[in-house]
C-alpha cells in the first residue's frame, strides 16, 4: 500500500506541475510554395516545392492533392491555367508539433507563356516568378483567370496552342471549369473528395503507436508485428484553437507473436488493446519553441482473447507527461514516462503488476526524415524487468527508394506476450519493416 500511495503522490505532483505550464502561445499551421527554377522556356518542366508546417499544439493530419492548378500571368495580365502533378502518390500526412513536411509537384511551362511570368497556385495569395519578381497590387495579382485549364505540353513543341483539358478532368481537381479565382484569395489546408463522410473519417484517423512487422530466428523462426491507430472523436471548429474535447481519442493497438517454425504456423499470443484517452502535444512551449511539454491521460484495456487457463486481461488508468526538446538541426528528443494504476485485474494474472511495474519509462529520438531511436524500460518487483530498443531508417533514403522504414527491434525480459507475462524472454533481435516507427 505504501508503494501505491507513493505512485499516487507522483501523479499528483505531475498534474500540479503541468497545471502551471498551461500558457497560451500563438499557434499556426500552413503551407508555403516556391519555384525551384528561376528560368525555364515553354515546354520545359519546372518544380513547385512546398513546405507544410505545423506550429500548433497538436499533431496535424493532411492529404496532399494529386494536382494543383497553376495560374500564369504576363505583364499585361494575359492569363493561362495549367496543371501541376504531385511527385508520388497522394497519401495522408501526419505532421508532429513544431515539424514540417516537404512536397513537390511538377509542371510543364505552357507554350503560350512568353516573357516575364508571375505564377501562383490557384487560391493561394503567394506569387512565384520566372525571370522576375512578383509585383504587388497589379493586374497579375488581382485578375480572375477567366480561361479554361489547358493540357500544357500536349500539343508538342511545334504547336502554338495547347488544347483545353476536358471539363471532368478539371472538375476532379476541385477547380471551376470556366474561371479560377484571383490570386488575392486564401487556400485552405484541405483535400477534395467525392465523399464528405470518407473525408471526415480520413481526417479523424491517424497513427498512434508504432506499426511494424519484424522477423527473427532465435529459438526458431518467428515474427512479431503491431498495428495501431487512433480516432479523434470531435472535429475542432477552429483547428488552430481546439477546445478541450477536441483532444479526446479512441485508440486501438494489436500486438502478436507468430511462430513460423511449427507446422501450422500458430500465433503464440495476440494482445488486443483498446483505449480512451485525452492527448495534447504541447500544453506549454518556450518562447523559442525548442522546448515543449505535452500530456496524455486515459484508460486502457488489454486482453489476449483466450479462455480458461490461457485467458489474460489487464485494465489500467494512466497519466503520461511528455517533455520534448527540438534541436536546431531538425530532430526531436522526447521523454515520456507513463505512470499506471491498475484496476479490475484478471483472475488468471493477479500478480501482473509485480512483473510490469507501475511506470513505462519511454525515450525517443527522431530526426526529420531520418533515424528514429526508441527505448522502453519496465521495472517490476523482485528484479522483474523488461527492455525494448528499436531503430528505424527511412527506406526512401536507401537504394530501394520505397515507402516505410527499415526496422530493428531488440527485446529482453518479461512481458513479450500477455500470455507469458511472468516468463522471461532471452534477448532477441528482429529485423523487418515499419510503416510508422
Secondary structure, 3 states (H helix, E strand, C coil): CHHHHHHHHHHHHHHHHHHCCCCCCCCCEEEEEEECCCCCCCCCEEEEEEEEEECCCCCEEEECCCEEEEEEECCCCCEEEEEEEECCCCCEEEECCCEEEEEEEEEECCCCCCCCEEEEECCCCCCEEECCCCCCCCHHHHCCECCCEECCCCCCCCCCCCCECCHHHHHHCCCCCCCECCCCCCCCCCCCCCCHHHHHHHHHEECCCCEEEEEECCCCCEEEEEEEEEEECCCCCCCCCCCHHHHEEEEEEEEEEEECCCCCCCEEEEEEEEEEEEEEEEEEECCCCCEEEEEEEEEEEEECCCCHHHCCEEEEEEEEEEEEEEECCCEEEEECCEEEEECCCCCCCCCHHHHHCCEEEEEEEEECCCCEEEEEEEECCCCCEEEEEEEEEEHHHCCCCCCCEEEEEEEEEECCCCCCCCCEEEEEEEEEEEEEC
